[in-house]
Amino acid sequence: MRLSRLNIDNIRNISSAAIEIDPKVNGFYGANGSGKTSLLEAIYFLGSARTFRSHSTDPLIRRGAEEATVFGLVAHEEGGNTRLGVTRGRSGRREIHIDGQAEIRASALAKRLPTVVLGPETVELLIGSPGSRRRFLNWGVFHVEPSFGELWEHANRCLKQRNRLLRAESGPDPEQLATWTETLSSLATQVNELRATYFRRYKEVFEMACSRLTGLADVECSYYPGWDTSQSLATVLAEQSESDRKRGYTQRGHHRADIRVKVEGENVANVCSRGELKILAWAMVLGQGWLLSVDHSVHPVYLIDDVASELDQEHRHAVCGWLAETDCQIFATAVDRNALLDSWGETPVRLFHVEQGQVVLEETVNE
C-alpha cells in the first residue's frame, strides 16, 4: 500500500497543500519551522487519527482554524485505491471516512495505512517507560494477527472492571472479583500467547538489523509477559489478591509486559552513548517493519524526521540503504538539501521544497 495523493488543510502552519507522491522515496527539505515535520505528522494523522508529537491533537490544528483535515488516496499493489479522510475539530469532534463511509475505529485507518515514525522521539523506545515498548509490540502483533485488536480491547475492559472492584470503598464483592479475575486471566493469557509468538520471530529480525546497522556486539532482546509464567496468571492473581486490594489495582498481567534490551549483559541505558541508543532504537523499528513487509506482505509507510541530524553519515547511509531495499514507501525530511540527497545515494528521490507551510515539487533526482 502506498499513498499516491495527499491533501492537507490546516495542519499546524500548513494552511493547504496538495501533493502527488512518488511510490518509493519522497524527500522534503527546508528551514526549521518551515512545515516539514508537520507534513509527516499529517501522514501519521491520516493513518491513526492521532499525532506523534503530543498527547493532545489540539495543537495539530492551525492557529485561527476550527478543524484540521487530511485526505489521502492509497494505491494497492494488486490494483485499485482506497480513499481515506480524517478530520479533527477543536471541540474534540473526530470524523473518519474510508471510501466515503463513516468509520468509528481509528484502527481501521491503521490497517489501511500503517505508518512508522523514525525521528528524535524514537530513542524513547529504549529510555522511555515500558508503555512505549508495549505500544510498539502491540502495533506489530496487531498487523500480523487479525484477532489481536479485539482481544486486546476485551482484556483491557476486563482489567478496568477488576480495578474498579478493587477500589470499591466497601471492598470488592468476592464473587464478582472471582469472575472478573478468571476472565482477565484467560484473556491476558491469550494476549501473551500472541505476543510471544510474534516476538520469537521479531527477535531474529532485530538481531539481523543490529548486526547490519548498529556496529554493536552482544545485543540481547527479551520479552517479559507481565508476570512470572512459571505459574498461570490465575494463580498469580489469586496469590496477590489481597495486595491488589490494598493497592487498588492489578499488579500483574498483560498490561505490565515489556521488551528488555541489553548490550553485553547490561541495560542499554547504562552502557550506550546517546548515538548508540539512537541507532539501536532505529534498528528496533526497522526490524519490525522488515518483518511485516517480508513475512506478512504488510508494507508500512516510513516517516523519517530529519535523518541528517539524528544519525552520523555512516549510520545514515546504512539506514537509508536498508530502506531502499525494502518494498515500502518513504517520506524523509532534512534542513539541508544536499545532506538529504546524500543520505539516499543513487536511490531516486522525488524532492520537495518546504517554506512557510508551502510545499513545492522541485524535481526527481537520480532517475
C-alpha positions as CSV (number, residue, x, y, z in Angstrom):
1,M,0.0,0.0,0.0
2,R,1.3,3.4,-0.9
3,L,0.0,7.0,-0.8
4,S,-0.4,8.4,-4.3
5,R,-2.0,11.7,-3.3
6,L,-2.2,13.8,-0.2
7,N,-4.3,16.8,0.6
8,I,-3.7,18.7,3.8
9,D,-5.9,21.5,5.3
10,N,-5.0,23.4,8.5
11,I,-2.3,21.2,9.9
12,R,-0.1,23.4,12.1
13,N,1.5,26.0,9.7
14,I,0.3,24.2,6.5
15,S,-3.0,26.0,5.6
16,S,-3.4,24.0,2.4
17,A,-1.3,21.6,0.4
18,A,-2.0,19.1,-2.4
19,I,0.9,16.7,-3.2
20,E,1.3,14.0,-5.9
21,I,3.6,11.4,-4.3
22,D,6.3,9.0,-5.5
23,P,5.6,5.3,-4.7
24,K,9.2,5.0,-3.2
25,V,11.2,7.8,-1.8
26,N,9.9,11.4,-1.2
27,G,12.3,14.0,0.3
28,F,11.3,17.3,1.9
29,Y,13.8,19.9,2.8
30,G,13.6,23.4,4.2
31,A,14.5,25.6,7.2
32,N,13.5,24.7,10.8
33,G,9.9,25.6,11.3
34,S,9.0,25.5,7.6
35,G,6.5,22.7,8.0
36,K,8.5,19.6,7.2
37,T,7.7,17.7,10.3
38,S,4.1,18.9,10.1
39,L,3.8,17.2,6.7
40,L,5.0,13.9,8.2
41,E,2.5,14.5,11.1
42,A,-0.3,14.9,8.6
43,I,0.5,11.5,7.1
44,Y,0.6,9.9,10.5
45,F,-2.7,11.6,11.3
46,L,-4.2,10.1,8.2
47,G,-3.2,6.6,9.3
48,S,-4.1,6.9,13.0
49,A,-6.3,10.0,13.7
50,R,-3.6,11.0,16.2
51,T,-0.3,13.0,16.3
52,F,3.1,11.6,17.2
53,R,4.2,14.9,18.7
54,S,1.9,15.3,21.7
55,H,-0.9,13.5,23.6
56,S,-3.4,16.2,22.5
57,T,-4.5,16.7,18.9
58,D,-5.5,20.3,19.6
59,P,-2.0,21.8,18.7
60,L,-2.2,20.0,15.4
61,I,-4.9,22.4,14.2
62,R,-3.6,25.6,12.6
63,R,-4.0,28.7,14.6
64,G,-7.2,30.5,13.7
65,A,-8.8,27.4,12.2
66,E,-11.5,25.3,13.9
67,E,-10.6,22.0,12.4
68,A,-7.9,20.1,10.5
69,T,-8.5,17.7,7.7
70,V,-6.2,15.3,5.8
71,F,-7.3,13.3,2.7
72,G,-5.2,10.6,1.0
73,L,-5.5,8.2,-1.8
74,V,-3.9,4.8,-1.0
75,A,-2.9,2.6,-4.0
76,H,-2.9,-1.1,-3.6
77,E,-0.2,-3.4,-5.1
78,E,-2.9,-5.7,-6.5
79,G,-4.7,-2.7,-8.1
80,G,-7.4,-0.3,-7.0
81,N,-7.4,2.5,-4.5
82,T,-8.7,3.4,-1.0
83,R,-9.8,6.9,-0.1
84,L,-9.0,7.9,3.5
85,G,-10.1,11.1,5.2
86,V,-9.7,12.3,8.8
87,T,-11.0,15.5,10.4
88,R,-10.4,16.7,14.0
89,G,-12.1,19.8,15.5
90,R,-11.1,21.9,18.4
91,S,-14.2,20.7,20.2
92,G,-12.8,17.2,20.1
93,R,-15.0,16.1,17.2
94,R,-13.4,13.4,15.1
95,E,-14.6,12.2,11.7
96,I,-13.1,9.2,9.8
97,H,-14.1,8.2,6.3
98,I,-13.0,5.3,4.3
99,D,-14.1,5.2,0.7
100,G,-16.8,7.7,1.6
101,Q,-18.2,5.6,4.5
102,A,-18.0,6.8,8.1
103,E,-15.9,4.8,10.4
104,I,-15.7,4.8,14.2
105,R,-12.5,3.0,14.9
106,A,-9.1,4.6,14.2
107,S,-7.7,1.1,14.0
108,A,-9.4,0.8,10.6
109,L,-7.1,3.5,9.3
110,A,-4.0,1.7,10.7
111,K,-5.0,-1.4,8.7
112,R,-5.1,0.6,5.5
113,L,-2.1,2.9,6.1
114,P,0.3,1.5,8.7
115,T,2.9,4.3,9.4
116,V,6.2,4.0,11.2
117,V,8.0,7.1,12.6
118,L,11.7,7.4,12.9
119,G,13.0,10.6,14.5
120,P,14.2,12.3,17.7
121,E,11.5,10.5,19.8
122,T,12.4,7.0,18.6
123,V,15.1,6.7,21.3
124,E,12.2,6.7,23.9
125,L,11.7,3.1,22.9
126,L,14.9,2.3,24.9
127,I,15.0,5.0,27.6
128,G,11.3,5.7,28.0
129,S,8.6,3.9,30.0
130,P,7.6,0.3,29.4
131,G,4.4,1.7,28.0
132,S,6.1,2.9,24.8
133,R,7.6,-0.6,24.2
134,R,4.2,-2.3,24.8
135,R,2.6,0.0,22.2
136,F,5.5,-0.9,19.9
137,L,5.0,-4.6,20.5
138,N,1.2,-4.4,20.2
139,W,1.4,-2.5,16.9
140,G,3.4,-5.3,15.4
141,V,1.1,-8.0,16.6
142,F,-1.9,-6.0,15.5
143,H,-0.7,-6.1,11.9
144,V,0.1,-9.8,11.7
145,E,-2.6,-11.3,13.9
146,P,-6.2,-10.4,12.9
147,S,-7.7,-11.4,16.3
148,F,-5.3,-9.3,18.4
149,G,-7.1,-5.9,18.2
150,E,-10.4,-7.1,19.6
151,L,-8.8,-9.4,22.1
152,W,-6.7,-6.5,23.4
153,E,-9.7,-4.3,23.8
154,H,-11.6,-7.0,25.7
155,A,-8.7,-7.7,28.0
156,N,-8.3,-4.0,28.8
157,R,-12.0,-3.6,29.5
158,C,-11.8,-6.6,31.9
159,L,-8.8,-5.1,33.6
160,K,-10.6,-1.8,34.2
161,Q,-13.6,-3.6,35.7
162,R,-11.4,-5.6,38.0
163,N,-9.6,-2.5,39.1
164,R,-12.9,-0.8,39.9
165,L,-13.9,-3.7,42.1
166,L,-10.5,-3.5,43.9
167,R,-11.1,0.2,44.6
168,A,-14.6,-0.2,46.0
169,E,-14.9,1.6,49.4
170,S,-16.7,-1.3,51.0
171,G,-14.3,-3.8,49.4
172,P,-14.8,-5.9,46.3
173,D,-17.6,-8.4,46.1
174,P,-15.9,-11.8,46.3
175,E,-18.0,-13.5,43.6
176,Q,-17.7,-10.6,41.2
177,L,-14.0,-10.4,41.8
178,A,-13.5,-14.1,41.2
179,T,-15.5,-13.8,37.9
180,W,-13.5,-10.9,36.6
181,T,-10.3,-12.4,37.7
182,E,-11.0,-15.6,35.9
183,T,-12.0,-13.8,32.7
184,L,-8.9,-11.5,32.9
185,S,-6.6,-14.4,33.4
186,S,-8.0,-16.1,30.3
187,L,-7.9,-13.0,28.1
188,A,-4.4,-11.8,29.3
189,T,-3.0,-15.3,28.7
190,Q,-4.3,-15.2,25.1
191,V,-2.8,-11.8,24.6
192,N,0.5,-13.1,25.9
193,E,0.5,-16.1,23.6
194,L,0.0,-13.9,20.5
195,R,2.7,-11.5,21.7
196,A,5.2,-14.3,22.5
197,T,4.7,-16.0,19.1
198,Y,5.3,-12.7,17.3
199,F,8.3,-11.8,19.4
200,R,10.1,-15.1,18.7
201,R,10.3,-14.1,15.1
202,Y,10.8,-10.4,15.8
203,K,13.9,-11.2,17.9
204,E,15.5,-13.0,15.0
205,V,14.9,-10.0,12.7
206,F,16.0,-7.5,15.3
207,E,19.3,-9.3,15.8
208,M,19.8,-9.2,12.0
209,A,19.1,-5.4,12.0
210,C,21.5,-4.8,14.9
211,S,24.3,-6.7,13.1
212,R,23.9,-4.7,9.9
213,L,23.1,-1.3,11.3
214,T,24.5,-0.7,14.7
215,G,28.0,-2.0,15.0
216,L,27.2,-3.1,18.5
217,A,28.2,-6.6,19.7
218,D,26.3,-8.9,22.0
219,V,22.9,-7.2,21.8
220,E,20.2,-9.2,23.6
221,C,16.5,-8.6,23.3
222,S,13.9,-10.4,25.5
223,Y,10.2,-10.3,26.2
224,Y,8.7,-10.0,29.7
225,P,5.0,-11.0,29.6
226,G,4.0,-9.1,32.8
227,W,4.1,-11.9,35.2
228,D,6.2,-15.0,36.0
229,T,4.9,-17.5,33.6
230,S,6.2,-20.4,35.6
231,Q,2.8,-20.0,37.2
232,S,-0.5,-19.4,35.5
233,L,-1.8,-15.8,35.7
234,A,-4.8,-17.1,37.5
235,T,-2.6,-18.5,40.2
236,V,-0.5,-15.3,40.4
237,L,-3.7,-13.1,40.7
238,A,-5.1,-15.4,43.4
239,E,-1.9,-15.2,45.4
240,Q,-1.7,-11.4,45.3
241,S,-5.4,-10.6,45.5
242,E,-5.1,-9.1,49.0
243,S,-2.1,-7.0,47.9
244,D,-4.1,-5.9,44.8
245,R,-7.0,-4.9,47.0
246,K,-4.8,-2.8,49.3
247,R,-3.2,-1.0,46.3
248,G,-6.4,-0.7,44.4
249,Y,-5.2,-2.0,41.1
250,T,-4.0,-5.2,39.4
251,Q,-0.2,-5.5,39.7
252,R,0.5,-8.3,37.3
253,G,-0.8,-9.1,33.8
254,H,-0.6,-8.3,30.1
255,H,-0.6,-4.6,31.0
256,R,2.8,-4.9,32.6
257,A,4.6,-6.5,29.6
258,D,7.9,-5.1,28.4
259,I,10.7,-5.6,25.9
260,R,14.1,-5.5,27.5
261,V,17.3,-4.8,25.5
262,K,20.8,-5.3,26.9
263,V,24.3,-4.9,25.5
264,E,26.9,-7.2,26.9
265,G,24.5,-8.2,29.6
266,E,23.8,-4.6,30.8
267,N,20.8,-2.4,30.4
268,V,21.4,-0.3,27.3
269,A,20.6,3.0,29.1
270,N,23.5,2.3,31.4
271,V,26.2,1.4,28.8
272,C,25.3,3.0,25.5
273,S,26.1,6.5,24.3
274,R,23.3,8.7,23.0
275,G,24.3,8.0,19.4
276,E,24.3,4.2,20.1
277,L,20.9,4.4,21.7
278,K,19.6,6.2,18.7
279,I,20.7,3.7,16.1
280,L,19.7,0.8,18.3
281,A,16.2,2.2,18.7
282,W,16.0,2.8,14.9
283,A,17.1,-0.9,14.4
284,M,14.2,-1.9,16.6
285,V,11.7,-0.1,14.4
286,L,13.4,-1.1,11.1
287,G,13.4,-4.7,12.2
288,Q,9.7,-4.6,12.9
289,G,9.0,-3.0,9.5
290,W,11.1,-5.6,7.7
291,L,9.3,-8.4,9.5
292,L,5.9,-7.1,8.5
293,S,6.9,-6.4,4.9
294,V,8.8,-9.6,4.2
295,D,7.0,-12.2,6.3
296,H,3.4,-10.8,6.1
297,S,3.3,-8.5,3.0
298,V,2.3,-5.6,5.2
299,H,4.3,-2.7,3.8
300,P,4.4,0.2,6.3
301,V,5.0,3.8,5.2
302,Y,8.1,5.2,6.8
303,L,8.2,8.8,8.1
304,I,11.8,9.8,8.8
305,D,12.2,13.2,10.5
306,D,15.5,15.0,9.9
307,V,17.6,11.9,9.3
308,A,20.7,14.0,8.7
309,S,20.7,15.5,12.2
310,E,19.7,12.3,14.0
311,L,22.4,10.0,12.7
312,D,26.0,10.3,11.6
313,Q,26.9,9.8,8.0
314,E,27.9,6.1,8.4
315,H,24.7,5.1,10.2
316,R,22.6,7.4,7.9
317,H,23.8,5.6,4.8
318,A,23.3,2.2,6.5
319,V,19.7,3.0,7.4
320,C,18.8,4.6,4.1
321,G,20.4,1.7,2.3
322,W,18.3,-0.8,4.3
323,L,15.2,1.2,3.5
324,A,16.0,1.5,-0.2
325,E,16.0,-2.3,-0.4
326,T,12.5,-2.6,1.1
327,D,9.3,-2.6,-0.9
328,C,8.0,0.3,1.1
329,Q,7.2,4.0,0.7
330,I,9.4,6.5,2.4
331,F,9.0,10.2,3.4
332,A,12.2,11.8,4.7
333,T,12.9,15.4,5.8
334,A,16.1,17.4,6.3
335,V,17.1,21.0,6.7
336,D,19.8,20.7,4.1
337,R,19.1,19.6,0.5
338,N,22.5,18.1,-0.2
339,A,22.5,16.2,3.1
340,L,19.1,14.8,2.3
341,L,20.2,13.6,-1.2
342,D,23.5,12.3,0.1
343,S,21.6,10.0,2.6
344,W,20.0,8.2,-0.3
345,G,22.9,7.8,-2.6
346,E,21.8,6.6,-6.0
347,T,18.2,5.9,-5.0
348,P,15.8,8.1,-6.9
349,V,14.2,10.8,-4.7
350,R,11.2,12.9,-5.5
351,L,12.3,16.2,-4.0
352,F,10.1,18.9,-2.5
353,H,11.0,22.3,-1.0
354,V,9.0,23.3,2.1
355,E,8.9,27.0,3.1
356,Q,6.5,28.8,5.4
357,G,4.0,25.9,5.1
358,Q,4.1,25.8,1.3
359,V,5.1,22.5,-0.3
360,V,6.6,22.8,-3.8
361,L,7.7,19.9,-6.1
362,E,11.3,20.6,-7.2
363,E,12.5,17.6,-9.2
364,T,13.1,13.9,-9.1
365,V,16.8,13.2,-8.5
366,N,18.8,10.1,-9.7
367,E,16.1,8.8,-12.1
